[in-house]
Structures are given as structure tokens and as C-alpha cells.
Amino acid sequence: MADKTYENILIEREGGITFLWLNRPDKRNAMSPGLHADMDDALTWLATDKQTKVLVLGGKGEAWCAGQDLRLYFRGTQDNPEARHKANSDSHSWRWERLTSFPKPTIAMVHGFAFGGAFTQLCACDFAIAAEDATFGLSEVNWGIIPGGLVSWNLTDMMMPRHAMYYAVTGDTFDGKRAVEIGLVNFAVPKAKLREEATKLAEKLIKLNPNVVRYTKEAIRAVRNMDDKQARDYLKSKQDSLVRNDKEIREQHGMKQFLDEKSYRPGLGPFRKVESV
Ligand code: ACO
């Protein structure tokens, strides 16, 4: 199937990697109601798109995302409860529900600016790589609101608590290297290498068993809010379900390759898919 086209976003699929771009460069990819609707539709489609093995979320132009569009999202809907409700619902849906439940790995690839509401999709992605000189900011305080939607929750979930408090209350900006230090992104790389590094990570993920990757990422997210007994029970059921759903795991190819064939070292790399499976 050809790439779908949208007014506010762009999709490029190549070699299993789907680059999903916010595409309002003139507005620094501020999120308008139209962009939210486009993203919600695209992520619904891509979740089951066979060509999409890994999703990389980027921004066209100088910014990754300048947060909610103050003109179109806030002012534009303030006297229209139906439009506000729709925008709010689409905004939450794609930035949190669709991304956190996306069945394939997701990578936020951040350059330029990432402000305010952009933190939700940043935290919703499984991995994040930033340009060293990217500028992150919880700018809400500068214009008199709190980090709303889910942003305050995202901060305390993802960042060390002192840093969440500091950056939310002061609105101070920080760069990609600092974002690594405080737990917000995995790596910071020179801007010129950002796409190359995101692609490397995506290619590494593509080599792994997709069911194991999916179940693992779902497990890591789910156990955070469980106690030890709930987690143990959940993980047992999750593993059972993985074995039921994946022939390769069920037939213990990894175990055979290590114990019988002695053809690989599981500590050092993924076992390869068996052609006949
Ligand atoms: N909402 C609406 N329009 C925006 C936004 C935004 N969040 N961010 C940028 N734009 C628009 C500007 O109004 C401008 O439009 P215009 O050309 O029609 O005047 C255009 O994008 C370019 O913006 P500039 O400010 O000229 O670009 P610059 O590169 O100098 O600065 C920056 C970029 C730092 C991102 C600046 O635009 C800014 O501070 N934006 C607001 C960021 C913010 O506070 N976001 C949080 C919003 S609140 C929330 O998400 C809950």
C-alpha cells in the first residue's frame, strides 16, 4: 500500500522503518486540532501496517514540536466546546493511548525545540534519541498554566523527581545531554548524526523477535504500577501467552541453537529466525 498523505504530517516507510513526521515547520510543529486528528488516524493505520516494523517520530524543519498550538488548539476552540472536546480527545488519544499501546517499537527522534505538550509523546515512545543541542522546556509556567493534560504525570513518571519539580516550576530549558542525565532520553548525539543513530537503533530492534519485543515492552510498562505479587503473576501469564502465540519460542529454537547446535551465544546477540518457522 502506498504511503497515506495528510495535511499536517508526513509518512516515509523504508526497510521496515516508518518515519512519522510532524509537518508544520512554519509553526515549529505546534500541535493544531488538525494535526491531532491526522496523527490519530495515521497511528491507527500504522499499528497494523505490515511494512512498519519500527516507528520513528520526528519533526520537519527547525523543531521537533513546539507543544500545543496556542492559537488553534487553545484560542481557536475556547468558545466551541465540541471542537475543544474533539481536539482534546484526539490529542490524548494519539500522544498517549495509541503510542503507548503501539504494537511495534517506537523511537522519539528529537531535534530543535521540544516544549510543553510535546513531552507526552516524548514519554509515550519506547525510546528517545535527541540531538545534543536540542532545547527542551516546560514553558507552561511562562504563560500561566500548569503542565496539564498528562504532562506533569509524564514528568514524574520519567524523570528523577527533583528534576521534574525544578524544570516544571522554573520553565528553564535544557539540552539533549542534560535530557540524558535526568532520564528523559536514552542518548544524545550530534544533530548531524541523529537520523543515522535512530536508524541504527531501529535496525537493531528489527533483528529481534517482534513478539518478544512487544511483550517485553508491554511488560516493562505494566509492572511499574504493580506490587511484587501482581507483577509475578502478570509476568507468568504474559510469558505463557508469548509461548502460545509464537511458534519460534514455543519450539524453543533459541534453546536448541545454544544447547544442541552450539550455534550462538544468547548473551551476545539475538538468535536468528529459523526459515522453516
Ligand atoms: N503555538 C502556536 N504557534 C506557535 C507555537 C505554539 N506553541 N510555537 C511556535 N509558533 C509559531 C509562531 O507563532 C510563529 O508563527 P508566525 O510565523 O505566524 O508568527 C512560528 O511558529 C515561528 O515561531 P517563532 O517564535 O518565530 O520561531 P523561533 O524559532 O524564533 O522560536 C520557539 C521557536 C522557541 C519554539 C517559539 O516559537 C516559542 O516559544 N513557542 C512557544 C513554545 C511553547 O511555549 N510551547 C508550549 C505550548 S503550551 C502546551 O503545549 C501545553
Residues whose N, C-alpha, C, O or C-beta is under 5 A from the ligand:
A	BS01	ACO	D26 K27 R28 A30 A66 G67 Q68 D69 L70 R71 F113 F115 G116 G117 A118 S139
